[in-house]
Amino acid sequence: MSRLFDYMSIIVNTTKFKICEYLHEICEYAGLSEQWADELWMDLLTDEDLYDEFIYYLEHHTFLDKFKVSGYALSDIYVWQMDKYNLIREIGKNPTTCNKETMVMNAFKAMFMMKRDPETFVKRIESGRGNDMIG
């Protein structure tokens, strides 16, 4: 029995390794640092709802929006960020210079932060402050 246990202990589910790898690839493409990606990965590992949302995003390249914080889902945060980007640059539309993957990753980070302190971040969204909530 102990020999069987030894073999079983070396079998590792590689799913999370692949997801982490995908996250790092997206962050690199989005121009986000490896440290930033590592921090988001730790956030995802500690939040099952966001982790599930991220898996869905990887598979479908859209948001599941299964949960909300103070009435806001990931797609709401994403759209809000797009609006802020366009207002700041006074362009009114999404140009090719707008990296949507960066905004997606920022939406995940913002949602994690929002779950920890909803009042602060709802005020920022509703007062019209820009991407300063992601930092």
For each residue, the residues with C-beta under 8 A, 3 or more apart:
1: 4 5
2: 5 6
3: 6 7
4: 1 7 8
5: 1 2 8 9
6: 2 3 9 10
7: 3 4 10 11
8: 4 5 11
9: 5 6
10: 6 7
11: 7 8
12: 17
13: 16
14: 17 18
15: 18 19
16: 13 19 20 45
17: 12 14 20 21
18: 14 15 21 22
19: 15 16 22 23 54 55 58
20: 16 17 23 24 41
21: 17 18 24 25
22: 18 19 25 26 58
23: 19 20 26 27 37 40 41 44 54
24: 20 21 27 28 34 37 41
25: 21 22 28 29
26: 22 23 29 30 101 104 105
27: 23 24 30 32 33 34 36 37 40 105
28: 24 25 31 32 34 37
29: 25 26 101
30: 26 27 99 101 102 104 105
31: 28 99 102
32: 27 28 36 37 102 105
33: 27 36 37
34: 24 27 28 37 38
35: 38 39
36: 27 32 33 39 40
37: 23 24 27 28 32 33 34 40 41
38: 34 35 41 42
39: 35 36 42 43 109
40: 23 27 36 37 43 44 105 108 109 112
41: 20 23 24 37 38 44 45
42: 38 39 45 46
43: 39 40 46 47 50 108 109 112
44: 23 40 41 47 50 51 54 108 112
45: 16 41 42 51
46: 42 43
47: 43 44 50 51 112 115
48: 51 52
49: 52 53 66 67 115
50: 43 44 47 53 54 108 111 112 115
51: 44 45 47 48 54 55
52: 48 49 55 56 64 66
53: 49 50 56 57 63 64 65 66 67 74 108 111
54: 19 23 44 50 51 57 58 108
55: 19 51 52 58 59
56: 52 53 59 60 62 63 64 66
57: 53 54 60 61 62 63 64 104 108
58: 19 22 54 55 61
59: 55 56
60: 56 57 64
61: 57 58
62: 56 57
63: 53 56 57 73 74 75 78 107
64: 52 53 56 57 60 74
65: 53 68 73 74 75
66: 49 52 53 56
67: 49 53 73
68: 65 71 72 73 76
69: 72 111 114 115 118
70: 114 118 119 122
71: 68 76
72: 68 69 76 77 111 114 122 125
73: 63 65 67 68 76 77
74: 53 63 64 65 77 78 107 108 111
75: 63 65 78 79
76: 68 71 72 73 79 80
77: 72 73 74 80 81 107 110 111 114 125
78: 63 74 75 81 82 103 104 107
79: 75 76 82 83
80: 76 77 83 84 125
81: 77 78 84 85 103 106 107 110 131
82: 78 79 85 86 94 98 103
83: 79 80 86 87
84: 80 81 87 88 130 131
85: 81 82 88 89 94 98 103 131
86: 82 83 89 90 91 92 93 94 98
87: 83 84 90 130
88: 84 85 130
89: 85 86 95
90: 86 87
91: 86 95
92: 86
93: 86
94: 82 85 86 98 100
95: 89 91 98
96:
97:
98: 82 85 86 94 95 103
99: 30 31 102 103
100: 94 103 104
101: 26 29 30 104 105
102: 30 31 32 99 105 106
103: 78 81 82 85 98 99 100 106 107
104: 26 30 57 78 100 101 107 108
105: 26 27 30 32 40 101 102 108 109
106: 81 102 103 109 110 131 134
107: 63 74 77 78 81 103 104 110 111
108: 40 43 44 50 53 54 57 74 104 105 111 112
109: 39 40 43 105 106 112 113 134
110: 77 81 106 107 113 114 121 133 134
111: 50 53 69 72 74 77 107 108 114 115
112: 40 43 44 47 50 108 109 115 116
113: 109 110 116 117 121 133 134
114: 69 70 72 77 110 111 117 118 121 122
115: 47 49 50 69 111 112 118
116: 112 113
117: 113 114 120 121
118: 69 70 114 115 121 122
119: 70 122 123
120: 117 123 124
121: 110 113 114 117 118 124 125 133
122: 70 72 114 118 119 125 126
123: 119 120 126 127
124: 120 121 127 129 132 133
125: 72 77 80 121 122 129 133
126: 122 123
127: 123 124
128:
129: 124 125 132 133
130: 84 87 88
131: 81 84 85 106 134
132: 124 129 135
133: 110 113 121 124 125 129
134: 106 109 110 113 131
135: 132
